[in-house]
Amino acid sequence: MTPGARVASAIEILDAVLAGDPAEKQLTTWARSNRYAGSKDRVAVRDLVFEALRCKQSFSVWGGEQTGRAILTGLFRAQGLDPQDVFTGEGYAPKPLSEEELAEGHAPQGHDALDVPEWLAPQLQADLGEDFAPVLTLLQSRAPVFLRVNLQATTRDAAIAALAAEEIVAEAHDLSPSALLVTKNPRRVQNSKVFAEGYVELQDAASQFVTDQIPLKNGARVLDYCAGGGGKSLALAARMPKGAVSLFAHDISHLRMRDIPVRAERAGVEVKVLETVEVAQNAPYDVVVCDVPCSGSGAWRRAPEGKWALTQERLDELTSIQAEILAKTKEYVSKGGVLAFLTCSLLRAENEAQVEAFLAANSDWRCMSQERLTPLAGGDGFFVAILKRA
Ligand SMILES: C[S@@+](CC[C@H](N)C(=O)[O-])C[C@H]1O[C@@H](n2cnc3c(N)ncnc32)[C@H](O)[C@@H]1O
């Protein structure tokens, strides 16, 4: 495909996304109905769509309108390029810009320039303080690719060497002793031997950092209550020798956990997947991890649609769900045990305020530590609080 044809495809997909369809679904539909598109074309179109979604507001202002065509026009203008070089109408390229389109659009200012939803800007500004603009600016660009080295199976240096043998360049990252930042050929990781043999997993460095903060002792019974695909369960398992802790995974959606057994086997660790009714039957646990559903504001580089879909109503709903999960899971924690509360949110309402409300309602609990990371530390934005039952 020519660069123009790729842009035309991205415009088509973006229009469907703007009409309410999820980007992933649209990209899959597009790839299925355009079999001539090779893997490089698919990657290029995907990158254009996600770049456009991360900067939807600023590119719309540059392009003069909120349509796929105007947003892609804005993408070129934002980079100091002339969209007319691509919008030629030749071959499968988008048709040339009209006089009207050429006259529209200007450089965005203020919140538009930062691609922050207007309604959320005051809250984020209050919560991030002087980091507000730097963090929002970082969220406009693509997330780095990080790996977690399975330290039960290899060392970080050996993993770097094994990756290099497959032309994947990675370096140690200081957010976690297990974290690697991939600097060359990140897209080869999932088809690599190092990955297939369980020496590395794809996991954000801040996600590794928050998991590192969870205290684990020999013989501990650990419940990952919102396990999803098992990222935290696997990271916890890899911190201890095989069999040293008993790990249980649960999620309200059993379907989301479908890959956990395969991933656990690849990593050579044991994770027991529980049905909801089995959670109470297996209680108490020494450690309960609640990686709760949240706004995802710390991870908007990876999932930019979430930034534009979030509303105050949804945020209120999420904070209620988080409080309910804490209230429920505290009952599963043994005396002297720990509840680890995690989010990938930058918002105080989902982080420190949840911890304050929990402690106010539960005088037999203490907060041992809490920390919020922003993307300025390198990874996604994450929050971790370690709560201990007396
Ligand atoms: C942030 S994701 C978890 C990500 C996962 N821990 C990982 O590291 O890959 C939040 C998860 O919470 C689950 N969830 C939502 N409401 C829940 C509830 N009331 N009880 C248990 N899990 C819930 C969602 O299905 C989702 O998989």
PDBQT file of the ligand as one rigid body, heavy atoms in Angstrom, charges set to zero:
ROOT
HETATM    1  C1  LIG A 401      -7.343  -3.385  35.910  1.00  0.00    +0.000 C 
HETATM    2  S1  LIG A 401      -8.093  -4.822  35.365  1.00  0.00    +0.000 S 
HETATM    3  C2  LIG A 401      -7.063  -6.071  36.022  1.00  0.00    +0.000 C 
HETATM    4  C3  LIG A 401      -5.788  -6.289  35.276  1.00  0.00    +0.000 C 
HETATM    5  C4  LIG A 401      -5.015  -7.510  35.738  1.00  0.00    +0.000 C 
HETATM    6  N1  LIG A 401      -4.839  -7.543  37.162  1.00  0.00    +0.000 N 
HETATM    7  C5  LIG A 401      -3.650  -7.619  35.054  1.00  0.00    +0.000 C 
HETATM    8  O1  LIG A 401      -2.619  -7.341  35.692  1.00  0.00    +0.000 OA
HETATM    9  O2  LIG A 401      -3.610  -7.998  33.894  1.00  0.00    +0.000 OA
HETATM   10  C6  LIG A 401      -9.502  -4.911  36.397  1.00  0.00    +0.000 C 
HETATM   11  C7  LIG A 401     -10.235  -6.234  36.361  1.00  0.00    +0.000 C 
HETATM   12  O3  LIG A 401     -11.261  -6.180  37.374  1.00  0.00    +0.000 OA
HETATM   13  C8  LIG A 401     -12.326  -6.995  36.958  1.00  0.00    +0.000 C 
HETATM   14  N2  LIG A 401     -13.497  -6.613  37.784  1.00  0.00    +0.000 N 
HETATM   15  C9  LIG A 401     -14.365  -5.597  37.603  1.00  0.00    +0.000 A 
HETATM   16  N3  LIG A 401     -15.272  -5.567  38.596  1.00  0.00    +0.000 NA
HETATM   17  C10 LIG A 401     -14.952  -6.577  39.420  1.00  0.00    +0.000 A 
HETATM   18  C11 LIG A 401     -15.525  -7.090  40.624  1.00  0.00    +0.000 A 
HETATM   19  N4  LIG A 401     -16.591  -6.513  41.184  1.00  0.00    +0.000 N 
HETATM   20  N5  LIG A 401     -14.947  -8.154  41.195  1.00  0.00    +0.000 NA
HETATM   21  C12 LIG A 401     -13.856  -8.746  40.639  1.00  0.00    +0.000 A 
HETATM   22  N6  LIG A 401     -13.288  -8.319  39.502  1.00  0.00    +0.000 NA
HETATM   23  C13 LIG A 401     -13.818  -7.247  38.908  1.00  0.00    +0.000 A 
HETATM   24  C14 LIG A 401     -12.434  -6.713  35.473  1.00  0.00    +0.000 C 
HETATM   25  O4  LIG A 401     -13.088  -7.761  34.807  1.00  0.00    +0.000 OA
HETATM   26  C15 LIG A 401     -10.964  -6.551  35.070  1.00  0.00    +0.000 C 
HETATM   27  O5  LIG A 401     -10.455  -7.737  34.528  1.00  0.00    +0.000 OA
ENDROOT
TORSDOF 0
